[in-house]
Amino acid sequence: MRLIYCGYAGMNQIFRFFSFNSHHYSPETIEKSDSYQHNLVTITHLRQPPNLLFSKTMKPHSVAQPSSSLINTSTTATWLNFFFFIIIVFSQTPALANKGKLVITGSSTMAPLVSEIGKRFETVHPGTRIDVQTGGSSRGIADAVNGMADIGMVSRALKPQEDALHGATIAHDGITMILHQDNPVHKLTNEQIKAMYSGAITNWKTVGGMNAPITVVNKAAGRSTLELFLQYFSLSTRQIHAHVIIGDNEQGIKTVAGNPHAIGYVSIGTARYDATHGVPIRLLPLHDIPATLETVQDGTFPLSRPLTLVTRQQPTGLAQSFIEFSRSPAVHDLIFKQYFVPLP
Amino acid sequence: MAGSLLLLIVLFLLQESWPAFQHVGLSSYFNDSDWYPTEDLYLLTPMLWGTVWATLGSVLLAAPLGILSALFIQYYAPPLLAIIYRRLIELLAGIPSVVFGLWGLVVLVPLIARWHPPGPSLLAGILILFLMILPTITLVAQTSFAQIPVSFLHSATALGLSRWSIIRKVVFPTAKAGIITGIFLGVARALGETMAILMVCGNIVQTPSHLFDPIRTLTANIALEMAYALGNHRSTLFVSGLLLMAMVVLFVMMAESLRHRNLDAATKY
């Protein structure tokens, strides 16, 4: 209940503190977000309580002095404060609601990215709320068509019958085959890759390499990278004879970098980064098209897909500004973080 | 406090795995043809075997070496060396498992790959787990050696027994429960280990037929698939969590009861 004595100014500091904590604002953002209103808004969008375990140790540098003691209160006191302003916040939500809310549904590949973009959008446009739900690209299309969602997320190119929808690509997802740098093989045809993954070719000798067994590195079930790979090579999960199954991209790269006879596939963004930073891997071209960020960006690289936001009509208002925001360089760092390739 | 927390965790696991018991059924976990959760096939036995073999292998390696290390520290090493050696073992116990995993992935696995491809294998898992549980077994065994009343050793020496005879006839019988406690704690840790295993074992769902086969353990399966699992698949992962939890609790409880018996035995004389 110390909060009451601290009055309005103190409360404002707590709001700042928690918004800092939950959204990972940069200090600059906090400095700019001076209005009481803004701070309230960010609190309403907390999807989970702020991490109270860290609240004692984290020191938001930009928070002004007067109430800095509040930050170091005991956990119990912090909880009390937390509940207290939750009550305040909820008593004020109706006033904020009319500022705008967007419902976005669809591809589970895109959901983490769009959710991050949404969080940033909310901070730049106080009073808005971006609600992201997954359910697959088909749901994204369906929801956009029947108006269940304002925007649908579709992680594939639109089909001809879906042309009536308005699509805006926000990024690309590309997958590259990787080999160890010491592997003398510089090129593989799609048929060869397919044969390796289905167990028909088991020795590098067959494709002009060393006389050594091939180590096939595959992704764990459910990963979108696996999905795209299977679809491109028209393979099914059961056909694949893998020797190693990996979780994330980094693990795949380390596995291939440690085994000269391995073949694997990972997101182009990660592979490019690691290859240019001294990791001994080589990115294979597909159909003679090199695996670079540029070929993914212009859509010529075959094993890639656009990540698209679709709307039923020409987007207006909030939807329009959200789509424009998602296509702007302001979110490029978020796109890189998810191993996608941003627009040029 | 800790007890109620444990109870809450178990209740949570039960609640999350309940849909799987209802819709998939226990028999599917042992009778389905394979593990293809997207096609509603939920065979858990290969991963169960993966976990069992990796744990068993590492314990078979770590138990004798751990006990020998403990004997070395307690009875053979000069005092200074004993202290240094003990500190080193303690340090080994403190290394985070992900560091072991990383080391395994960039050093151990390529070595095995050169010897017998593909590299990520049951063997790699066993070796990594061995390094991780060796300190536990050593330290617990050494502590129980240290608890043996000095009078025992004095009497044995007075009878003219050699050092090895004393160890075999006096030290081992007296400290038996302590040694087994250490082994059980090691087993519990090996069962639950996830990150390092995930990185070095290859994660292919198959019952291993030899040491160089890649395996997937129950823990690795949870870590790999939880983020993307939905519905029954997700529930099934919770079931495997429940199974692991039960195994670990069993071993820890056995270790605890033995530890008390060991203390009783040591104080009786």
HADDOCK unambig.tbl for C-alpha pairs under 7 A between the chains (distance, minus, plus):
assign (segid A and resid 215 and name CA) (segid B and resid 118 and name CA) 5.47 0.50 0.50
assign (segid A and resid 220 and name CA) (segid B and resid 224 and name CA) 6.55 0.50 0.50
assign (segid A and resid 221 and name CA) (segid B and resid 225 and name CA) 6.84 0.50 0.50
assign (segid A and resid 222 and name CA) (segid B and resid 228 and name CA) 5.54 0.50 0.50
assign (segid A and resid 243 and name CA) (segid B and resid 118 and name CA) 6.64 0.50 0.50
assign (segid A and resid 243 and name CA) (segid B and resid 202 and name CA) 6.65 0.50 0.50
assign (segid A and resid 243 and name CA) (segid B and resid 204 and name CA) 6.57 0.50 0.50
assign (segid A and resid 243 and name CA) (segid B and resid 214 and name CA) 6.71 0.50 0.50
assign (segid A and resid 244 and name CA) (segid B and resid 120 and name CA) 6.85 0.50 0.50
assign (segid A and resid 244 and name CA) (segid B and resid 202 and name CA) 4.15 0.50 0.50
assign (segid A and resid 244 and name CA) (segid B and resid 203 and name CA) 6.04 0.50 0.50
assign (segid A and resid 244 and name CA) (segid B and resid 204 and name CA) 6.08 0.50 0.50
assign (segid A and resid 244 and name CA) (segid B and resid 214 and name CA) 6.94 0.50 0.50
assign (segid A and resid 245 and name CA) (segid B and resid 202 and name CA) 5.47 0.50 0.50
assign (segid A and resid 245 and name CA) (segid B and resid 203 and name CA) 5.07 0.50 0.50
assign (segid A and resid 245 and name CA) (segid B and resid 204 and name CA) 5.91 0.50 0.50
assign (segid A and resid 247 and name CA) (segid B and resid 224 and name CA) 5.74 0.50 0.50
assign (segid A and resid 254 and name CA) (segid B and resid 106 and name CA) 6.92 0.50 0.50
assign (segid A and resid 255 and name CA) (segid B and resid 105 and name CA) 6.85 0.50 0.50
assign (segid A and resid 258 and name CA) (segid B and resid 106 and name CA) 5.89 0.50 0.50
assign (segid A and resid 258 and name CA) (segid B and resid 110 and name CA) 5.21 0.50 0.50
assign (segid A and resid 259 and name CA) (segid B and resid 110 and name CA) 5.67 0.50 0.50
assign (segid A and resid 259 and name CA) (segid B and resid 113 and name CA) 6.74 0.50 0.50
